[in-house]
Amino acid sequence: MFSYVDESIRARLESDGLLVTLDQNSEVVGGDDAEAFISILGPVLIPRAIGDVEVMLEWYPFVRRTELSAVLDAASDVGDGGTEALRELLSSSMSVNSVFALPGFRISETPLVRIHSCCLTGDVFGSRRCDCGPQLDAAFEQMQNEGGGAVVYMSGHEGRGIGLWAKAVTYLLQDGGHNTYQANVALGLPEDSRDFGDAAVVLKYLLARRPLRLLSNNPDKRAQLEARGQEISESVSLIAGVNEHNLRYMRAKRGKGHAISDDI
């Protein structure tokens, strides 16, 4: 997939070290290697204001190297009624995810890192039904205050992996009394289908297998990253954006083991 990049441009980017291909163990391999798993581009410099300070972020977009055979296999499964195969393919293999790193991230001994799941309604449109937008802003501010870190933005994680359309339906179900997890299940979808394995592969490469401090309330993120070999020295709680519209949402997450105070 994503083979539309001209070969001469691809060769130049690879020669300049701006396009790297990794295997599942985070080792650099050739772009045409049979073990090629993820391509990572960058850094692309992105100026961004964090509070009153302008910071030059280093952007590393990354994407899975999905083979045509995988697409054909998924299409065959869908023909046999296995729509879950196509959903998993779309969410994990055709999403361009990103690392947004503050200066010094790649040389920091234990940088602060947030794995942030895409939330269009919260991150972009400012919805107060969740805490996602405020968490994203607070993560950048905390990293700036501590002198570095990175946000890994997982673009295929909308609605904990169900997609934007299904997420909109679950909001209507939540208005009828379901909590955020029950609404997913009511649609025949998983409570949480997010996979953080790709983030682990990229982080191990960028950090040369150094440990990180994980900015998250979700123990599953830590478990998945560690299962894929990314060492974590500490979990750091991140509470932001609590309001009257998302109390049920916050309490439902606490019920699933998230590190959220009983006072909320």
C-alpha positions as CSV (number, residue, x, y, z in Angstrom):
1,M,0.0,0.0,0.0
2,F,1.0,3.7,-0.4
3,S,3.2,2.6,-3.4
4,Y,2.3,5.8,-5.3
5,V,5.5,7.5,-4.1
6,D,7.9,7.9,-7.1
7,E,10.8,5.5,-6.9
8,S,13.4,8.2,-7.3
9,I,11.8,10.2,-4.5
10,R,11.6,7.1,-2.3
11,A,15.3,6.4,-3.0
12,R,16.3,9.9,-2.1
13,L,14.3,9.9,1.1
14,E,15.8,6.6,2.1
15,S,19.3,7.8,1.3
16,D,18.8,10.9,3.4
17,G,17.5,8.8,6.3
18,L,14.1,10.4,6.1
19,L,12.2,7.2,5.1
20,V,13.0,4.1,7.2
21,T,11.4,0.6,7.1
22,L,11.1,-1.5,10.2
23,D,10.4,-5.1,10.9
24,Q,8.2,-6.2,13.8
25,N,11.2,-6.2,16.1
26,S,11.9,-2.5,15.3
27,E,15.0,-3.4,13.3
28,V,15.7,-1.4,10.1
29,V,15.2,-3.5,7.0
30,G,15.1,-2.8,3.2
31,G,12.0,-1.3,1.8
32,D,11.4,-4.4,-0.3
33,D,12.4,-6.9,2.4
34,A,10.0,-9.7,3.1
35,E,10.0,-8.7,6.8
36,A,9.0,-5.1,6.1
37,F,6.3,-4.1,8.6
38,I,6.1,-0.4,9.1
39,S,7.4,2.6,7.2
40,I,8.3,5.7,9.1
41,L,8.9,9.1,7.6
42,G,10.6,12.2,9.0
43,P,11.3,14.1,10.9
44,V,9.1,16.7,9.3
45,L,9.3,20.0,11.2
46,I,6.0,21.3,12.5
47,P,6.0,24.7,14.4
48,R,3.3,24.7,17.1
49,A,2.4,27.0,19.9
50,I,2.2,25.3,23.4
51,G,0.9,27.9,25.7
52,D,2.8,31.1,25.0
53,V,5.8,29.3,23.6
54,E,6.4,28.3,20.0
55,V,7.9,24.9,19.7
56,M,9.3,23.1,16.6
57,L,7.8,19.6,16.8
58,E,9.4,16.7,14.9
59,W,6.6,14.8,13.1
60,Y,7.2,11.2,12.3
61,P,4.2,9.7,10.4
62,F,4.2,5.9,10.2
63,V,2.1,3.3,8.4
64,R,1.9,-0.4,8.1
65,R,3.3,-2.0,4.9
66,T,0.1,-3.9,4.1
67,E,0.6,-6.4,1.2
68,L,-2.0,-6.9,-1.5
69,S,-2.5,-10.5,-0.4
70,A,-3.7,-9.3,3.0
71,V,-6.3,-7.1,1.3
72,L,-7.5,-10.0,-0.9
73,D,-7.7,-12.3,2.1
74,A,-9.8,-9.8,4.0
75,A,-12.1,-9.3,1.0
76,S,-12.5,-13.1,0.8
77,D,-13.4,-13.2,4.5
78,V,-15.9,-10.4,4.1
79,G,-17.5,-12.4,1.3
80,D,-17.9,-15.3,3.7
81,G,-19.5,-13.1,6.3
82,G,-16.3,-12.2,8.2
83,T,-16.7,-8.4,8.3
84,E,-14.5,-8.2,11.3
85,A,-11.5,-9.0,9.1
86,L,-12.1,-6.0,7.0
87,R,-12.7,-3.7,10.0
88,E,-9.4,-4.8,11.6
89,L,-7.6,-4.3,8.3
90,L,-9.0,-0.8,7.9
91,S,-8.3,0.3,11.4
92,S,-4.8,-1.2,11.8
93,S,-3.3,-1.3,8.3
94,M,-4.6,1.7,6.4
95,S,-4.3,4.4,9.0
96,V,-1.4,6.8,9.0
97,N,-0.4,7.3,12.6
98,S,2.1,9.9,13.9
99,V,4.7,10.7,16.5
100,F,4.9,14.4,17.4
101,A,8.1,14.8,19.4
102,L,9.3,17.9,21.2
103,P,13.0,18.7,20.7
104,G,15.3,16.3,22.5
105,F,12.9,13.4,22.6
106,R,15.2,11.0,20.7
107,I,18.1,11.6,23.2
108,S,16.2,11.9,26.4
109,E,16.9,9.1,28.9
110,T,13.3,8.5,30.0
111,P,11.0,10.8,28.0
112,L,7.4,11.5,28.8
113,V,5.2,9.8,26.1
114,R,1.4,9.9,25.6
115,I,-0.2,7.4,23.2
116,H,-3.3,9.3,22.2
117,S,-6.3,7.7,20.4
118,C,-7.9,9.8,17.7
119,C,-11.0,11.6,18.8
120,L,-12.3,13.9,16.1
121,T,-15.2,15.1,18.2
122,G,-13.0,16.0,21.2
123,D,-9.6,16.8,19.7
124,V,-10.9,18.9,16.8
125,F,-14.5,20.0,17.5
126,G,-14.1,20.5,21.3
127,S,-16.8,18.1,22.4
128,R,-17.1,17.9,26.2
129,R,-18.7,14.4,26.2
130,C,-15.2,13.0,26.7
131,D,-11.8,14.2,28.1
132,C,-9.8,13.6,25.0
133,G,-9.2,17.2,23.7
134,P,-8.2,18.5,27.1
135,Q,-5.9,15.5,27.7
136,L,-4.1,16.1,24.4
137,D,-3.5,19.8,25.2
138,A,-2.5,19.0,28.8
139,A,0.0,16.3,27.5
140,F,1.8,18.8,25.3
141,E,1.9,21.4,28.1
142,Q,3.2,18.9,30.6
143,M,5.9,17.8,28.2
144,Q,6.9,21.3,27.5
145,N,7.1,22.1,31.2
146,E,9.3,19.0,31.7
147,G,11.6,19.8,28.8
148,G,10.6,17.2,26.3
149,G,8.5,14.2,25.3
150,A,6.2,13.0,22.5
151,V,2.6,12.3,21.6
152,V,1.9,9.2,19.6
153,Y,-1.3,10.0,17.7
154,M,-3.2,6.8,16.7
155,S,-5.5,7.9,13.9
156,G,-7.5,4.6,13.6
157,H,-8.6,4.5,17.2
158,E,-11.8,6.6,16.9
159,G,-14.4,5.4,19.4
160,R,-11.8,2.9,20.9
161,G,-11.5,1.4,17.4
162,I,-15.0,1.3,16.0
163,G,-14.8,4.4,13.7
164,L,-16.6,7.7,13.6
165,W,-19.9,6.6,12.2
166,A,-20.4,3.8,14.8
167,K,-19.2,6.2,17.4
168,A,-22.0,8.6,16.5
169,V,-24.5,5.8,16.9
170,T,-23.1,4.9,20.3
171,Y,-23.6,8.5,21.4
172,L,-27.3,8.2,20.7
173,L,-27.3,4.9,22.7
174,Q,-25.5,6.7,25.5
175,D,-28.2,9.3,25.5
176,G,-30.7,6.5,26.1
177,G,-28.8,5.2,29.1
178,H,-26.0,3.0,27.9
179,N,-22.5,3.7,29.1
180,T,-19.6,4.1,26.6
181,Y,-18.7,0.4,26.8
182,Q,-22.2,-0.9,26.7
183,A,-23.0,1.1,23.7
184,N,-20.2,-0.5,21.7
185,V,-21.3,-4.0,22.6
186,A,-24.9,-3.1,21.7
187,L,-23.7,-2.6,18.2
188,G,-22.0,-6.0,18.1
189,L,-18.6,-4.3,18.4
190,P,-15.8,-4.8,21.0
191,E,-15.7,-2.7,24.1
192,D,-12.2,-1.7,23.1
193,S,-10.4,-3.0,19.9
194,R,-7.4,-0.7,20.0
195,D,-4.0,-2.1,19.2
196,F,-1.0,-0.2,20.5
197,G,1.6,-2.7,19.1
198,D,2.5,-0.4,16.1
199,A,3.3,2.4,18.6
200,A,5.6,0.1,20.5
201,V,7.5,-0.9,17.3
202,V,8.1,2.8,16.3
203,L,8.9,3.9,19.9
204,K,11.5,1.2,20.3
205,Y,13.2,2.4,17.1
206,L,13.1,6.1,17.9
207,L,14.3,5.7,21.4
208,A,16.9,3.0,20.6
209,R,15.1,0.7,23.1
210,R,15.4,3.2,26.0
211,P,12.6,3.3,28.6
212,L,9.9,5.9,28.7
213,R,7.4,7.3,31.2
214,L,3.9,6.7,30.0
215,L,1.4,9.6,30.4
216,S,-1.8,7.6,30.7
217,N,-4.5,6.4,33.1
218,N,-5.1,3.3,31.1
219,P,-3.3,0.1,32.3
220,D,-4.0,-1.7,29.0
221,K,-1.8,0.8,27.1
222,R,1.2,-0.1,29.4
223,A,0.5,-3.8,29.2
224,Q,0.4,-3.7,25.4
225,L,3.5,-1.7,25.0
226,E,5.5,-3.8,27.4
227,A,4.2,-7.0,25.7
228,R,5.8,-5.7,22.5
229,G,9.1,-5.0,24.2
230,Q,8.9,-1.3,25.0
231,E,10.2,-0.7,28.5
232,I,8.2,1.7,30.7
233,S,9.8,3.1,33.9
234,E,6.7,4.8,35.2
235,S,3.0,5.4,34.5
236,V,2.0,9.1,35.0
237,S,-1.6,9.9,35.5
238,L,-3.3,12.5,33.3
239,I,-6.6,14.0,34.4
240,A,-8.0,16.9,32.4
241,G,-11.3,18.2,31.1
242,V,-13.6,16.7,33.7
243,N,-17.0,18.4,33.5
244,E,-20.7,17.7,34.0
245,H,-21.2,16.3,30.5
246,N,-18.5,13.5,30.8
247,L,-18.9,12.3,34.4
248,R,-20.6,9.1,33.4
249,Y,-17.9,8.5,30.8
250,M,-15.1,9.1,33.3
251,R,-16.7,6.8,35.9
252,A,-17.2,4.1,33.3
253,K,-13.5,4.2,32.5
254,R,-12.7,4.0,36.2
255,G,-14.8,0.9,36.3
256,K,-12.6,-0.6,33.7
257,G,-9.5,-0.1,35.7
258,H,-8.4,3.4,34.6
259,A,-6.5,5.3,37.2
260,I,-9.2,7.9,37.9
261,S,-10.0,9.2,41.4
262,D,-13.1,8.0,43.3
263,D,-13.8,11.7,43.8
264,I,-14.8,12.1,40.1
